[in-house]
Amino acid sequence: MGYMLTHFVFDNLVGQDRNGALAPELARSWQRSADGFHIDITLDPGARWHDGTDLTSADVAFTFDYMARHPHPFVSLANVEAVHPLTDAKLRIDLHEPDAGFVASVLAAMPILPRHIYAGQDTPRRFTAPSAMIGSGPYRLADYDRAKGRYLFAATEAYYRGRQKYDEVMIARLTPEAAIEAAAKGQVDVIADLPNRLVDQAKTRALGVETSASGHPVKLRFDHSGLFAPVQRRQALAFAIDRDALARIAYRGGATAASLGYLQDNSRWYVPGAALEYAHNTDKAAALLLRSGWSRNPQSNLWEASGTPVTLRLVTSTREAAVAQVMKDQLAAFGLDVAIRVLERSALRKMKPGKDYDLILAGGSTLGDPVTIAQRVFGSRWNNEGYTGDGQLRALAEAQARSLDAEHRATLLAEFQHRYSKELPAIMLLNVTRTVAHTPKAAPWFFDEGLTIGIPVATHKYMLLDR
């Protein structure tokens, strides 16, 4: 939500068209060199900061330097060697190595900041003066009520990408039920996240309902240095968990079984049949656990390690608590005891594998350009999978990120999906459906691969423009 609100105010170099494809924003054009080491950018001459100051290549170069010193949570600039302003409207970006997803993961994701505002601001998280919200986007922040979770945006004058449909846009926090009633009265135009259980209620109030697979699967991650170091145990859980039943019971049909090859079927890089499927089969699960060194007590039917019953420590948030309970019941029937801790999201982020859990159940994005796969699968942040393996999976992830040939890259990603489903750094359980309700005057924009870096929201700022 925060990223979506930011992009109303701050434009990126590259945007998206109505179909989600990369399109000009602050950059009127961009050109990658044949060897992939340089990108030349020409800025739109009509772009201005909200205070009327010209936006130039010096602002872009400043933003790259500033974000390198104060990292953006969703953007890595590790591959940027240098940024050279050539004229006020032209610049060149030098890369350390070719980067197939650089445009999508950096140019389309990083908001450009005004140098005359942010120069000298060494603590951006504490910079809360009104000038902190001077951007180049179609709206400016007019008011903010923290207690009510309410944001009011006002249209900026002479926006270079087109005229705004609305003079003001308000983002408010309401319960889904209250939002439906407000929409029926004409007080709300878009309900950005409608629970599946309320779809019929929204339709009875004459609201349009749009659904799409989120590409943010609920996934089961492991402590790879502990009980689940052997791949057979990860594979055993994939067979033991009935993912169709999880979707049916925990989400009431508002989810489908996810692909186990990491990428989901709404990604253009998804390859049908590349991933192993692991249809629910407790006999195969039992055989794998026996091969891993565990045994089954014939009296209690419980799985044991060296004669001691196995208890799996699982942590999750309130959002996935229902899934965790259904999965616990399934694994109990299979003879595996699961101890669940349900935490607030902030506490979940602090949990350490091995020390605090054997399994962690949480959602995670697979959207956006797959250049981000290496960080998500092998990184050490709380929501990364922290996988090591034998190195072959990582080699595939890194090779596809460097490949500038789309056909070759697709081949590498197909192999990645197959190997990922075999090694199972994590088990992609459910691809949750994203649902938006709206009045006739405000049709949302769903993109298969999400907003910019893969954010599964349908309220792109361009839907607020006459274009």
Salt bridges, closest charged atoms under 4 A:
ASP11 OD1 - LYS461 NZ 2.57
GLU25 OE2 - LYS461 NZ 3.07
ASP40 OD1 - ARG92 NE 2.67
ASP51 OD2 - HIS116 NE2 2.77
ASP54 OD1 - ARG48 NE 3.07
ASP65 OD2 - ARG69 NE 3.13
GLU81 OE1 - HIS96 ND1 3.53
ASP94 OD1 - HIS38 ND1 2.76
ASP94 OD2 - HIS84 NE2 2.67
GLU177 OE2 - ARG197 NH1 3.01
GLU181 OE1 - ARG205 NH1 2.62
ASP189 OD1 - LYS441 NZ 3.81
GLU210 OE2 - HIS438 NE2 3.15
ASP358 OD1 - ARG313 NH2 3.14
ASP369 OD1 - ARG409 NH2 2.64
GLU385 OE2 - LYS219 NZ 2.84
GLU398 OE2 - ARG394 NE 3.08
GLU423 OE2 - ARG419 NH1 3.32
GLU449 OE1 - ARG268 NE 3.57
ASP466 OD2 - ARG163 NH1 3.54
